[in-house]
Amino acid sequence: MAELSTPMRVYVAAGRFTEPEPDLPELAARIHALLAVIAADEAWQRFLPGYAPPSVRAICAALEPVEVHEATAFLAQVAAVDLVWPSHRHLPADAAERAADRVVSLLGPKATWWTNHDAECGAVNGLTPLLDSLFAGTDGEHFALALQIADD
């Protein structure tokens, strides 16, 4: 996941759950923790005054499932393509695709993937007051998160 990170733009987290039989609420708790890291980042505090990450319940409600066959492309896009200026790349496309493919392969074909994008209508269920794009996955034992944030 570290290969998909870009300072001050794309934040990532990965690890192993400590809870028995983790599900979406445990994944949402890891997303909450990542949002807390961003809120505490001095560089973002001026754009997020008084911001507190949404509750685990609100994060669960903001998530939409993503099909496994779409996971690599979606993760690569979150890491590489700027939300505000799509022609700008945070990472070269081929490097982002290779790293995303490795993450998706490691979690395996039975992993579940989630985003804060509603693919049917094109809306984004923002997790911050700014522009953000989240992609998260779990195999029930491990998790991987990528969140791009932009100050429009």
FENGI-V566915 format. One record per backbone hydrogen bond with DSSP energy under -1.0 kcal/mol. NH is the residue of the N-H (numbers start at 1). CO is the residue of the C=O. E is the energy in kcal/mol with one decimal. If there is no record, write none. Layout:
BEGIN
((NH,CO,E) (NH,CO,E))
END
This chain:
BEGIN
((4,1,-2.0) (5,2,-1.3) (6,10,-1.8) (9,6,-2.3) (10,6,-1.9) (11,147,-3.1) (13,145,-1.8) (15,143,-1.9) (17,141,-2.7) (27,23,-1.9) (28,24,-3.0) (29,25,-1.8) (30,26,-1.4) (31,27,-2.0) (32,28,-2.7) (33,29,-2.0) (34,30,-2.0) (35,31,-2.6) (36,32,-2.0) (37,33,-1.6) (38,34,-1.9) (39,35,-2.6) (40,36,-1.7) (44,41,-1.6) (45,41,-1.3) (47,44,-1.1) (48,44,-1.5) (51,48,-2.1) (59,55,-2.5) (60,56,-2.6) (61,57,-2.0) (62,58,-1.3) (64,115,-3.2) (66,113,-2.3) (70,67,-1.7) (71,68,-1.5) (74,70,-2.2) (75,71,-2.8) (76,72,-2.5) (77,73,-2.1) (78,74,-2.4) (79,75,-2.0) (80,76,-2.2) (81,77,-2.2) (82,88,-2.1) (88,85,-2.8) (90,80,-3.5) (96,92,-2.4) (97,93,-2.6) (98,94,-2.2) (99,95,-2.3) (100,96,-2.7) (101,97,-2.6) (102,98,-1.9) (103,99,-2.1) (104,100,-2.6) (105,101,-2.5) (106,102,-2.5) (107,103,-2.0) (108,104,-1.5) (111,108,-1.4) (112,138,-2.7) (114,136,-3.3) (115,64,-2.2) (118,123,-3.3) (122,118,-2.4) (125,116,-3.7) (126,124,-1.5) (131,150,-1.4) (133,148,-2.3) (135,146,-2.4) (136,114,-2.8) (137,144,-2.5) (138,112,-2.2) (139,142,-1.6) (143,15,-2.4) (144,137,-2.2) (145,13,-3.1) (146,135,-2.3) (147,11,-2.8) (148,133,-2.7) (149,9,-2.4) (150,131,-2.5))
END
